[in-house]
Amino acid sequence: MLVQRQMSVIDDELDNFRKVLNSYIDATSAHSDNLHVSVQKNPGKSCYIMYEFWQDRISWMSYLQTNSSKDFQRCIIDIMEDAEIVSTMLLPASWWIMTNN
């Protein structure tokens, strides 16, 4: 499963956001059901897009209940310019196997 998260950050909070984001990436990457995490920053904007690849929907939903995920949500809520946009897409397992071998 692919999860895309788009986050627009208040300019004055960028340093704080980067610290929180790095902690979240470290914790998420270490989770056994997470396959990959990648973050892109839109040039010229304070907008970040994070891509998380999970084994399945249940794994991701379960991870949302962890302290790492809850802490990230609590930290970013006050430093966001707009509401976070989250979208998901189910991908066949064969796609992940083929692209990573």
N, C-alpha and C positions, 0 to 999 in steps of 0.2 A: 504494500500500500504506500502511495506517495502522499505526503501531507505538505502543502505549500502554505506558508504563513507570511503575510505581508505586514510590515510594521513601519509606520511613519513616526519618527522620533522628534521631539522638540529639540531644536538646535543646541540650546544651552545644556542639554542632558546627554549629549552624545558620548562623552567619556564614561559617564556612569552606565549608560546603556551597554557600551562595549564590554565593560567589566562583567556585568550581569549576563550578557549574551555568551561570553567566553566560558563562564561557569556552567551555564546551561548546556552548551555544546559538549563540554567535557563530560558532564554527567550523562547526557543522552547518548553520546558515542560509546560510553562504557556499558550501557544497558544491553543485555544479551539479545533482546528481540529487535534492537535497532540495527539496521543494515548499513546506514550511511546518513551523515548530516552534512549539508553544504549551505553556505550563506553567501549571498551576492548583495553588494551595495549598489544602488542605482546612482550613476554618476551625476553630480550636481544636485542631488537631493539627499535628504536625511531619511531615506526609505531603504529598508533592508528586506530582502526576501530570503526566507529560510526554507530549505527543502529537507524533509525527513523521510527516509525510506524505512518502513516497518515490515516485519514478517507478515502481519495481517492487521485487520481493523481492531480485533480484540486486544492485541499487544499494545497498539497505540492508545486505545481507550483506557487500558489498565495503567499505562505510563502517565496518563493525565492525572491519575490519582496519587502519584508519588510526591514526596516532599520536594524533590528537585523541580518538577513541573509546577507545582503549586507555588513554590518560592519565586520562580521566574515570573509567573503571572502576577503575583503580588507586587514584585519589584517594578515591572514595566508599566503597570496600569496608570501610574501618575506621570510617567515621562513620555507617554504616547501623544502625538499630535491628533490622531484619529483612532477610531476603534481598529483593532487588529482584524485583518481579513484572513480567514482560514478556508482553504478548499482541499478536498481529498480526491484521490483517484485510485481505484483498484487496478493493479497491474498483475498480469500472469507471472507465476514463479519462473517460468521458462525465460521471460525477458531478463530477469535479474541474473539468472545463471549464464545466459548467453553473453550479456554485456560485461560480466566480471570474470570471464575465463579467457 
